Amino acid sequence: MTEREQVAVTPALVELVLAAVQNKGVLVGGQALSVWLDVFGLRSYATCAPISIDADFLGDRDLVEAIHQKIPGSTAKLQLRSAISRLIGVVEIPITPDKFMSIDVIEKSRR
């Protein structure tokens, strides 16, 4: 079996996920930085190399499901509730049989 390769999330996918997320989650990390660089005209998000390969959102289990439902062909993997991790779940989007994009949902701080 060949190993699958994770490829960079595209601007179009980020836009699709943002539409699914609405106000239920917050885009963080490298993809968030890319969006803001584009908003302020500091670089073109669509034409520059990615800052990070995946997209990370602060959210909950419902957000994992909302993203999964919005993206046809995607799979959602939820972290065990007993796991000692801030990772809530991952949505994988197949691009080809051996390539995929990944959306991570990370637990919001409980402060």
N, C-alpha and C positions, 0 to 999 in steps of 0.2 A: 504494500500500500504506500502510495506517495504521500509525502507530508504536504499539508495545505499551507499556502502562503497568505499571510495577512497583508492587505494592501491599504494604502491611505484612503481615508474617507474623502469623498468628493464634496465640493461645495453644494452640488445639487442634492446630495444625500443629507447634508447638514440642514439645508432649507426644509426638506421633507420632514426630517425628525423634529425640527423646531416647530413646524406646523402641528405635529402630533403632540408635542410636549405642552404647547401653549404656556400656561402659567403654573404647570404642575412640577416643573423641574428647572434647573439652572445649568446652562452650558458652562463648563469650567475647563481649565487647562489650555493646551496648545490650540485647539480648535476655537475656543473663545477668543484667544489672542488674535488668531487669524481673522476672525469676523470683525473685531474692533479695528485692526490695522486697515482692513478694507473700508469700513465705515468712515474712517478719518482720512482716507485717500493716501495712506502711507505705503501701501502696496496693493496689488490686485490679488485678492484671495483666489480667483479662478485660474490665474496664470503662474503663480509662484509655487515653489516646492513647499510641501506641507511642513508645518512646525511639529506636528505629531501625527502618528499614523491612525490612531483611533479617535473617537469622540467620547468625552466623559461628561456625564450629567450628575448633579446632585438630585436625588429623588428617592422613590420608594418602590415597592414591588408592583404597585399599580402602574407606575411609570414604565417599568420594563414591559408590562403587558400592553400598554397604550402604544409604545413604539413598535412592538412586535405586530400588533394588529394593523398599524398604518403601512407597514412595509411588506408587500407581498413576497412570499418565499422565504422570509426570515425565520430564524429559530430563536427562541428565548430560553435561556438557562438561568434558573434562579439559584442563588447560593442557599445552602442549608441555613435555617434560622439559628441553629446552634453553632455555626461557624464563628470563629474569632476573626472577623474580617469586616471592613467597612463596605466591601463589595456586595451589592444587593443582587445584581444579576447582569447578564451580558446578552445583547441581541446581536446575532451574527447574520450578515446579509451575504448570500453566495453571489459571486460575480461570474465565476466559471467553476467547473468541478474542482479545480485545485487552488482557487483564490477566493478570499472573502474579505468583507469589511466588518468592523466591530464597533459596537456602541456599549460602553460600560456605564452602569448606573451605580453610583456610590451613595451610601447613606449620608443624609444630612446630619450635622452635629446636633446633639440633643440638649444643648444649653438652654 
